[in-house]
Amino acid sequence: MNAAVTRKLTTILAADAERFSAAMEADEDGTYAALKAAQKVFFKLIEQRGGRVANTAGDGLIADFPSVVEAVRCALDVQQELGEAENSLRFRIGVHLGDVICDGADLIGEGVNLAARLQAMADPGGILISRQVYDQVKNKFNIGFDYLGERRAKNLPEEIEVFRITYGAEATARMDSLRPKVDVPRPRSKVSQVWEDDFDSASASAQTAADLPARVMDKRLPWVAGGVGVAVIMNIGSGGSFWPAWPVLVFGMLYGLRHGTEMVGRKTFKSVPIQIWVLSIFLLCINLMSQSGPWSLIPIGAMFGISLLARGSRRDKTAGNQTPDLRQ
């Protein structure tokens, strides 16, 4: 009979080997030996940092720690030791602080899912952490943190803020060199299967943006924005006779709706979706080119207001759904 189901607040570390199935096909014996060697490293360092392995699945594992700091220290130690080993598998690691369900020795629930989602987005040899973890460790390590923006997880009403741990220029260059040069679909382990690729269909190109720091813009943005801006200015300056500005403006709007998230490097700005910013700029340019009164302010204000109200409503709903768990 299973032990009673309880809940606890803990730090979850999720890890998964990069392209393990492909490596097994190429060299089954060698890859299996590398996996066992890597697992020994994980088990040793998790124990040293006061954590425990909750469950393993194929090439992945889930561990939990009573200390956020020790969980991050463990992740750093693991990546350093595996990075120095020859013929070692490269692992992605995600760390999240959250409430979980304890079903015997197993951990399940939203907290585990979020850690697994962070792991799935990490670079090989890299570590991603959530805002909850970042707030606890940002002043306790002599390392860097890159803010990657907000990511939406399936079946959750709120986006989560994601941070990447950096080790300095040399280590960052090393991890970038490990990124696959060819976009080959990565087989999922049982650990990473707890999440599906769930970027919104309206911004499917955000999958490419997942590896972009939020403060870094795509190189296409200045060209698209500059081209639209020049066309609009020429139309206004010519008194409306420069008609090519209209198709250029429409092209810019459609391109921004499809690739805006990828070009800007985030899904929202000032809590408003990038698509609404694109539509607002489109309406403002039409207003200027038509040389009429400021009618565009009404639909722009309505879109911004509805977006902010919807975001606030989702937050209230999330807080209401979490209230029963806090009383347990």
Phi, psi and omega in degrees: 000135181290151175294161181299143180280124178231173178237155174202157173267124184209169176260122184254131174248122177246133181225149183206138181285139180284125174052047184294317182297319179296321179294323179295322179294325182283321183205088187296311183295314181296320180292320179296318178297320179295323178295315180297322178294319179294321178298323177299321178297313179301308184300318181297310185286327176297316179295318180298327182268011175082014179260185176214150176278118182279315177199159176233151178211102179064245182263009182238169176207159174237130177230156176228151185226140174288340182246129176295317182299315181292328177295316179291321176301319179297315179300317178297315180298317180299311183295325178293313182292318178293325179293333180274343182280144177279144177058031180270147172292151176261133183246145169264140181229136173235141181230131181218145174256118183195175180276135182226162174263131177258109178252089189068235178271348183277152174243132177220168177119183186300322181299319178292319180300318180295319177299319179293324178293318177299316178301318183294332181272348185288157172287155172298127185084005184249172182226128172246142179230157178273169177303321181300321178286317181303317181298333182274335189242356189300332181253012186247001181226147175269059181224173180254160178227127174259125177278120184262005179090195183259142177233140180261129178260146184298139177069012175243135184285343185247145170282155179247143178274133188242137177235142176253132176279131178244148185250010186111171187298318183295314182290325178297317178297323179296316181291324178296326179291341180276348181295131181302133181283337179246135182282089179258128178306132184266121177299141183263139172276176179296330179292311184284349178287351178292348176236147172250161175290112192234030174294144185302141181296332179292342178224058182298334179291354178294342176299322176292324183286350183299333181265006182264132171299144185296335183269005181249124182266150175294146182295342180283338185301311180300324181291313180295311181297319179295318179297316178295317181298316179297317180297317180295317180296319179295323178294315180294317181295331181269007180074021178096002183277346179276083187293333179301344180298330183292309177295327177296319180295317179296318177300315180299320179295312181296319180294320179294321178295324183276321188241010184300316180298318180292320184288321182277331179090013176203162182269338180224160172219125185056038177069010179246132180304146180301326181299325179290324175298318179297313179297323180295316177296321178300312180295321180295320178294320176299317179301314181292319182288330178279351177051047178243185180297170185284055182292335184293340182295332181291304179294327178296314178298322179295316180297315180296318181296315180296319180298315182290323178295319180296321179295317178296323179295320179295321179296317179297319180295318179297316179297321178293323179290333182274347184301314180301322181295327181289339180274347184286000000 
